[in-house]
Structure formats: structure tokens, C-alpha cells
Amino acid sequence: MPQTLGLIGSGMIGSSVARLAVAAGLEVVLSNARGPETLADLVADLGGRAARAGDLVVAAIPVKVYEQLPAEALAGKTVLDTANYYPERD
């Protein structure tokens, strides 16, 4: 079983999955488009430590920005996409 979960996106879905993963004993890596300084409160809340890469990656991003995913960095990894489409946003 993967030990590190990488999360691209820290909105409602990403932060919920992060909390559940930490509670299950996984290490969690978080990233978002707004920069690492915007993740400080969530990371402090989770009490987890960051790693450089996820063994398993969850893409919890708006559908309209899927082309911005780092395809090369994700090559060979298992990626789960939440496909969180919101008509009023996307």
C-alpha cells in the first residue's frame, strides 16, 4: 500500500481527502495553484509533515485547469482524478 499521498488541489475535496489520509496514517503532500504559503493553516491543522513526492496522487482541481497538471512528473504514478466540475465556475 502506498505510504505517501500526493494531493494537487487543497480546496474542499483535497483538504477533506488530506484529513482522512492523515487519520489513516499516510503521509500527505499538498500543492495548489496559490502557492505553499496558503497551505500553512491546513498543514498545521493536519499535523503532518511534507514529503517531496506522492506514491499515489489525487488531482482535486477544477476541470478547466486539467491541462496544467505536470504530466511529466506524474508519469508512471497512479493518479486519481476527482473531476470536480462546477458549472458556475468551469
CYANA upper distance limits for C-alpha pairs under 8 A (distance plus 0.5 A):
  2 PRO  CA     55 ASP  CA      5.99
  2 PRO  CA     56 LEU  CA      6.87
  3 GLN  CA     26 LEU  CA      5.93
  3 GLN  CA     27 GLU  CA      6.78
  3 GLN  CA     55 ASP  CA      7.22
  4 THR  CA     26 LEU  CA      6.21
  4 THR  CA     27 GLU  CA      5.16
  4 THR  CA     28 VAL  CA      6.16
  4 THR  CA     29 VAL  CA      7.72
  4 THR  CA     51 ALA  CA      8.21
  4 THR  CA     53 ALA  CA      7.91
  4 THR  CA     54 GLY  CA      5.39
  4 THR  CA     55 ASP  CA      5.81
  4 THR  CA     56 LEU  CA      7.16
  5 LEU  CA     21 ALA  CA      7.96
  5 LEU  CA     26 LEU  CA      7.20
  5 LEU  CA     27 GLU  CA      6.69
  5 LEU  CA     28 VAL  CA      5.37
  5 LEU  CA     29 VAL  CA      6.68
  5 LEU  CA     54 GLY  CA      5.31
  5 LEU  CA     55 ASP  CA      6.54
  5 LEU  CA     56 LEU  CA      5.58
  5 LEU  CA     57 VAL  CA      6.25
  5 LEU  CA     58 VAL  CA      7.98
  6 GLY  CA     28 VAL  CA      6.35
  6 GLY  CA     29 VAL  CA      5.11
  6 GLY  CA     30 LEU  CA      6.63
  6 GLY  CA     53 ALA  CA      6.93
  6 GLY  CA     54 GLY  CA      4.66
  6 GLY  CA     55 ASP  CA      7.56
  6 GLY  CA     56 LEU  CA      6.53
  6 GLY  CA     57 VAL  CA      4.90
  6 GLY  CA     58 VAL  CA      6.67
  7 LEU  CA     14 GLY  CA      6.85
  7 LEU  CA     18 ALA  CA      7.88
  7 LEU  CA     28 VAL  CA      7.78
  7 LEU  CA     29 VAL  CA      6.47
  7 LEU  CA     30 LEU  CA      5.41
  7 LEU  CA     31 SER  CA      6.74
  7 LEU  CA     54 GLY  CA      8.41
  7 LEU  CA     57 VAL  CA      6.22
  7 LEU  CA     58 VAL  CA      5.40
  7 LEU  CA     59 ALA  CA      6.65
  7 LEU  CA     60 ALA  CA      7.57
  8 ILE  CA     14 GLY  CA      7.81
  8 ILE  CA     30 LEU  CA      6.72
  8 ILE  CA     31 SER  CA      5.52
  8 ILE  CA     32 ASN  CA      6.34
  8 ILE  CA     57 VAL  CA      7.89
  8 ILE  CA     58 VAL  CA      6.67
  8 ILE  CA     59 ALA  CA      5.37
  8 ILE  CA     60 ALA  CA      6.34
  8 ILE  CA     61 ILE  CA      7.34
  9 GLY  CA     14 GLY  CA      5.96
  9 GLY  CA     15 SER  CA      8.46
  9 GLY  CA     30 LEU  CA      7.66
  9 GLY  CA     31 SER  CA      6.36
  9 GLY  CA     32 ASN  CA      5.20
  9 GLY  CA     33 ALA  CA      7.93
  9 GLY  CA     59 ALA  CA      6.99
  9 GLY  CA     60 ALA  CA      5.40
  9 GLY  CA     61 ILE  CA      5.79
 10 SER  CA     14 GLY  CA      4.91
 10 SER  CA     15 SER  CA      5.50
 10 SER  CA     30 LEU  CA      7.37
 10 SER  CA     31 SER  CA      7.33
 10 SER  CA     32 ASN  CA      6.53
 10 SER  CA     39 LEU  CA      8.21
 10 SER  CA     60 ALA  CA      7.78
 11 GLY  CA     15 SER  CA      6.24
 11 GLY  CA     60 ALA  CA      8.10
 12 MET  CA     16 SER  CA      6.58
 13 ILE  CA     17 VAL  CA      6.65
 13 ILE  CA     60 ALA  CA      6.81
 13 ILE  CA     82 THR  CA      8.46
 14 GLY  CA     18 ALA  CA      6.56
 14 GLY  CA     58 VAL  CA      8.29
 14 GLY  CA     59 ALA  CA      8.48
 14 GLY  CA     60 ALA  CA      6.00
 15 SER  CA     19 ARG  CA      6.70
 15 SER  CA     42 LEU  CA      7.87
 16 SER  CA     20 LEU  CA      6.85
 17 VAL  CA     21 ALA  CA      6.53
 18 ALA  CA     22 VAL  CA      6.65
 18 ALA  CA     28 VAL  CA      6.97
 18 ALA  CA     46 LEU  CA      8.25
 19 ARG  CA     23 ALA  CA      6.68
 19 ARG  CA     46 LEU  CA      6.71
 20 LEU  CA     24 ALA  CA      6.71
 21 ALA  CA     25 GLY  CA      6.93
 21 ALA  CA     26 LEU  CA      5.91
 21 ALA  CA     27 GLU  CA      7.95
 21 ALA  CA     28 VAL  CA      7.58
 22 VAL  CA     26 LEU  CA      5.68
 22 VAL  CA     27 GLU  CA      6.80
 22 VAL  CA     28 VAL  CA      7.20
 22 VAL  CA     46 LEU  CA      7.34
 22 VAL  CA     48 GLY  CA      7.46
 27 GLU  CA     48 GLY  CA      7.16
 27 GLU  CA     49 ARG  CA      7.44
 27 GLU  CA     50 ALA  CA      7.83
 27 GLU  CA     51 ALA  CA      7.99
 28 VAL  CA     48 GLY  CA      7.31
 28 VAL  CA     49 ARG  CA      7.72
 28 VAL  CA     50 ALA  CA      6.90
 28 VAL  CA     51 ALA  CA      7.74
 28 VAL  CA     54 GLY  CA      8.05
 29 VAL  CA     49 ARG  CA      8.37
 29 VAL  CA     50 ALA  CA      5.73
 29 VAL  CA     51 ALA  CA      6.24
 29 VAL  CA     52 ARG  CA      7.60
 29 VAL  CA     53 ALA  CA      7.33
 29 VAL  CA     54 GLY  CA      7.05
 30 LEU  CA     39 LEU  CA      8.14
 30 LEU  CA     50 ALA  CA      8.06
 31 SER  CA     35 GLY  CA      7.80
 31 SER  CA     36 PRO  CA      7.21
 31 SER  CA     39 LEU  CA      8.28
 32 ASN  CA     36 PRO  CA      7.72
 34 ARG  CA     38 THR  CA      6.98
 35 GLY  CA     39 LEU  CA      7.99
 36 PRO  CA     40 ALA  CA      7.67
 39 LEU  CA     43 VAL  CA      6.55
 40 ALA  CA     44 ALA  CA      6.51
 41 ASP  CA     45 ASP  CA      6.53
 42 LEU  CA     46 LEU  CA      6.62
 43 VAL  CA     47 GLY  CA      6.58
 43 VAL  CA     48 GLY  CA      6.83
 43 VAL  CA     49 ARG  CA      8.22
 44 ALA  CA     48 GLY  CA      7.88
 55 ASP  CA     77 LYS  CA      7.24
 55 ASP  CA     78 THR  CA      7.98
 56 LEU  CA     77 LYS  CA      6.92
 56 LEU  CA     78 THR  CA      5.82
 56 LEU  CA     79 VAL  CA      6.73
 56 LEU  CA     80 LEU  CA      8.40
 57 VAL  CA     77 LYS  CA      7.77
 57 VAL  CA     78 THR  CA      6.79
 57 VAL  CA     79 VAL  CA      5.26
 57 VAL  CA     80 LEU  CA      6.70
 58 VAL  CA     79 VAL  CA      6.18
 58 VAL  CA     80 LEU  CA      5.18
 58 VAL  CA     81 ASP  CA      6.33
 58 VAL  CA     82 THR  CA      7.78
 59 ALA  CA     79 VAL  CA      7.46
 59 ALA  CA     80 LEU  CA      6.58
 59 ALA  CA     81 ASP  CA      5.25
 59 ALA  CA     82 THR  CA      6.75
 59 ALA  CA     83 ALA  CA      8.41
 60 ALA  CA     81 ASP  CA      6.82
 60 ALA  CA     82 THR  CA      5.82
 60 ALA  CA     83 ALA  CA      7.42
 60 ALA  CA     84 ASN  CA      7.28
 61 ILE  CA     65 VAL  CA      7.52
 61 ILE  CA     66 TYR  CA      7.58
 61 ILE  CA     82 THR  CA      8.07
 61 ILE  CA     83 ALA  CA      7.68
 61 ILE  CA     84 ASN  CA      7.18
 62 PRO  CA     66 TYR  CA      7.49
 62 PRO  CA     83 ALA  CA      7.58
 62 PRO  CA     84 ASN  CA      6.37
 62 PRO  CA     85 TYR  CA      6.67
 62 PRO  CA     86 TYR  CA      8.27
 62 PRO  CA     90 ASP  CA      7.41
 63 VAL  CA     83 ALA  CA      6.56
 63 VAL  CA     84 ASN  CA      7.01
 63 VAL  CA     85 TYR  CA      6.16
 63 VAL  CA     90 ASP  CA      7.05
 64 LYS  CA     90 ASP  CA      6.11
 65 VAL  CA     69 LEU  CA      8.10
 70 PRO  CA     74 LEU  CA      6.83
 71 ALA  CA     75 ALA  CA      6.66
 74 LEU  CA     78 THR  CA      8.44
 74 LEU  CA     79 VAL  CA      7.96
 85 TYR  CA     89 ARG  CA      8.42
 85 TYR  CA     90 ASP  CA      6.96
 86 TYR  CA     90 ASP  CA      6.16
